[in-house]
Amino acid sequence: MKKRNLKPEQGNELNIDQLSKHLWESANILRGPVDAADFKTYIFPLLF
């Protein structure tokens, strides 16, 4: 797994778009190779 520098460069701020991309990528890494049909089994109880 390749490491990423999640800290913004000195003097730059992390904007909402960058944060959203990092969170989405993190969720995909944590989810791993789960079929979409199986994934909803985990998500629906969290939503309702």
Phi and psi in radians as a Rosetta constraint file:
Dihedral C 1 N 2 CA 2 C 2 CIRCULARHARMONIC -1.489 0.35
Dihedral N 2 CA 2 C 2 N 3 CIRCULARHARMONIC 2.450 0.35
Dihedral C 2 N 3 CA 3 C 3 CIRCULARHARMONIC -1.448 0.35
Dihedral N 3 CA 3 C 3 N 4 CIRCULARHARMONIC 2.530 0.35
Dihedral C 3 N 4 CA 4 C 4 CIRCULARHARMONIC -2.154 0.35
Dihedral N 4 CA 4 C 4 N 5 CIRCULARHARMONIC 2.543 0.35
Dihedral C 4 N 5 CA 5 C 5 CIRCULARHARMONIC -1.545 0.35
Dihedral N 5 CA 5 C 5 N 6 CIRCULARHARMONIC 1.828 0.35
Dihedral C 5 N 6 CA 6 C 6 CIRCULARHARMONIC -1.527 0.35
Dihedral N 6 CA 6 C 6 N 7 CIRCULARHARMONIC -0.133 0.35
Dihedral C 6 N 7 CA 7 C 7 CIRCULARHARMONIC -1.460 0.35
Dihedral N 7 CA 7 C 7 N 8 CIRCULARHARMONIC 2.361 0.35
Dihedral C 7 N 8 CA 8 C 8 CIRCULARHARMONIC -1.166 0.35
Dihedral N 8 CA 8 C 8 N 9 CIRCULARHARMONIC 2.671 0.35
Dihedral C 8 N 9 CA 9 C 9 CIRCULARHARMONIC -1.076 0.35
Dihedral N 9 CA 9 C 9 N 10 CIRCULARHARMONIC 2.699 0.35
Dihedral C 9 N 10 CA 10 C 10 CIRCULARHARMONIC -1.015 0.35
Dihedral N 10 CA 10 C 10 N 11 CIRCULARHARMONIC 2.245 0.35
Dihedral C 10 N 11 CA 11 C 11 CIRCULARHARMONIC 1.642 0.35
Dihedral N 11 CA 11 C 11 N 12 CIRCULARHARMONIC -0.242 0.35
Dihedral C 11 N 12 CA 12 C 12 CIRCULARHARMONIC -1.826 0.35
Dihedral N 12 CA 12 C 12 N 13 CIRCULARHARMONIC 2.605 0.35
Dihedral C 12 N 13 CA 13 C 13 CIRCULARHARMONIC -1.849 0.35
Dihedral N 13 CA 13 C 13 N 14 CIRCULARHARMONIC 2.659 0.35
Dihedral C 13 N 14 CA 14 C 14 CIRCULARHARMONIC -1.426 0.35
Dihedral N 14 CA 14 C 14 N 15 CIRCULARHARMONIC 2.106 0.35
Dihedral C 14 N 15 CA 15 C 15 CIRCULARHARMONIC -1.607 0.35
Dihedral N 15 CA 15 C 15 N 16 CIRCULARHARMONIC 3.020 0.35
Dihedral C 15 N 16 CA 16 C 16 CIRCULARHARMONIC -1.088 0.35
Dihedral N 16 CA 16 C 16 N 17 CIRCULARHARMONIC -0.678 0.35
Dihedral C 16 N 17 CA 17 C 17 CIRCULARHARMONIC -1.126 0.35
Dihedral N 17 CA 17 C 17 N 18 CIRCULARHARMONIC -0.766 0.35
Dihedral C 17 N 18 CA 18 C 18 CIRCULARHARMONIC -1.122 0.35
Dihedral N 18 CA 18 C 18 N 19 CIRCULARHARMONIC -0.749 0.35
Dihedral C 18 N 19 CA 19 C 19 CIRCULARHARMONIC -1.071 0.35
Dihedral N 19 CA 19 C 19 N 20 CIRCULARHARMONIC -0.775 0.35
Dihedral C 19 N 20 CA 20 C 20 CIRCULARHARMONIC -1.048 0.35
Dihedral N 20 CA 20 C 20 N 21 CIRCULARHARMONIC -0.763 0.35
Dihedral C 20 N 21 CA 21 C 21 CIRCULARHARMONIC -1.115 0.35
Dihedral N 21 CA 21 C 21 N 22 CIRCULARHARMONIC -0.741 0.35
Dihedral C 21 N 22 CA 22 C 22 CIRCULARHARMONIC -1.126 0.35
Dihedral N 22 CA 22 C 22 N 23 CIRCULARHARMONIC -0.753 0.35
Dihedral C 22 N 23 CA 23 C 23 CIRCULARHARMONIC -1.146 0.35
Dihedral N 23 CA 23 C 23 N 24 CIRCULARHARMONIC -0.704 0.35
Dihedral C 23 N 24 CA 24 C 24 CIRCULARHARMONIC -1.125 0.35
Dihedral N 24 CA 24 C 24 N 25 CIRCULARHARMONIC -0.774 0.35
Dihedral C 24 N 25 CA 25 C 25 CIRCULARHARMONIC -1.130 0.35
Dihedral N 25 CA 25 C 25 N 26 CIRCULARHARMONIC -0.690 0.35
Dihedral C 25 N 26 CA 26 C 26 CIRCULARHARMONIC -1.092 0.35
Dihedral N 26 CA 26 C 26 N 27 CIRCULARHARMONIC -0.745 0.35
Dihedral C 26 N 27 CA 27 C 27 CIRCULARHARMONIC -1.092 0.35
Dihedral N 27 CA 27 C 27 N 28 CIRCULARHARMONIC -0.701 0.35
Dihedral C 27 N 28 CA 28 C 28 CIRCULARHARMONIC -1.133 0.35
Dihedral N 28 CA 28 C 28 N 29 CIRCULARHARMONIC -0.678 0.35
Dihedral C 28 N 29 CA 29 C 29 CIRCULARHARMONIC -1.148 0.35
Dihedral N 29 CA 29 C 29 N 30 CIRCULARHARMONIC -0.783 0.35
Dihedral C 29 N 30 CA 30 C 30 CIRCULARHARMONIC -1.163 0.35
Dihedral N 30 CA 30 C 30 N 31 CIRCULARHARMONIC -0.657 0.35
Dihedral C 30 N 31 CA 31 C 31 CIRCULARHARMONIC -1.155 0.35
Dihedral N 31 CA 31 C 31 N 32 CIRCULARHARMONIC -0.717 0.35
Dihedral C 31 N 32 CA 32 C 32 CIRCULARHARMONIC 1.193 0.35
Dihedral N 32 CA 32 C 32 N 33 CIRCULARHARMONIC -2.779 0.35
Dihedral C 32 N 33 CA 33 C 33 CIRCULARHARMONIC -1.435 0.35
Dihedral N 33 CA 33 C 33 N 34 CIRCULARHARMONIC 1.143 0.35
Dihedral C 33 N 34 CA 34 C 34 CIRCULARHARMONIC -1.821 0.35
Dihedral N 34 CA 34 C 34 N 35 CIRCULARHARMONIC 2.312 0.35
Dihedral C 34 N 35 CA 35 C 35 CIRCULARHARMONIC -1.097 0.35
Dihedral N 35 CA 35 C 35 N 36 CIRCULARHARMONIC 2.530 0.35
Dihedral C 35 N 36 CA 36 C 36 CIRCULARHARMONIC -1.004 0.35
Dihedral N 36 CA 36 C 36 N 37 CIRCULARHARMONIC -0.668 0.35
Dihedral C 36 N 37 CA 37 C 37 CIRCULARHARMONIC -1.132 0.35
Dihedral N 37 CA 37 C 37 N 38 CIRCULARHARMONIC -0.670 0.35
Dihedral C 37 N 38 CA 38 C 38 CIRCULARHARMONIC -1.286 0.35
Dihedral N 38 CA 38 C 38 N 39 CIRCULARHARMONIC -0.576 0.35
Dihedral C 38 N 39 CA 39 C 39 CIRCULARHARMONIC -1.105 0.35
Dihedral N 39 CA 39 C 39 N 40 CIRCULARHARMONIC -0.679 0.35
Dihedral C 39 N 40 CA 40 C 40 CIRCULARHARMONIC -1.144 0.35
Dihedral N 40 CA 40 C 40 N 41 CIRCULARHARMONIC -0.405 0.35
Dihedral C 40 N 41 CA 41 C 41 CIRCULARHARMONIC -1.085 0.35
Dihedral N 41 CA 41 C 41 N 42 CIRCULARHARMONIC -0.576 0.35
Dihedral C 41 N 42 CA 42 C 42 CIRCULARHARMONIC -1.461 0.35
Dihedral N 42 CA 42 C 42 N 43 CIRCULARHARMONIC -0.643 0.35
Dihedral C 42 N 43 CA 43 C 43 CIRCULARHARMONIC -1.353 0.35
Dihedral N 43 CA 43 C 43 N 44 CIRCULARHARMONIC -0.765 0.35
Dihedral C 43 N 44 CA 44 C 44 CIRCULARHARMONIC -0.983 0.35
Dihedral N 44 CA 44 C 44 N 45 CIRCULARHARMONIC -0.762 0.35
Dihedral C 44 N 45 CA 45 C 45 CIRCULARHARMONIC -1.086 0.35
Dihedral N 45 CA 45 C 45 N 46 CIRCULARHARMONIC -0.522 0.35
Dihedral C 45 N 46 CA 46 C 46 CIRCULARHARMONIC -1.258 0.35
Dihedral N 46 CA 46 C 46 N 47 CIRCULARHARMONIC -0.569 0.35
Dihedral C 46 N 47 CA 47 C 47 CIRCULARHARMONIC -1.374 0.35
Dihedral N 47 CA 47 C 47 N 48 CIRCULARHARMONIC -0.619 0.35
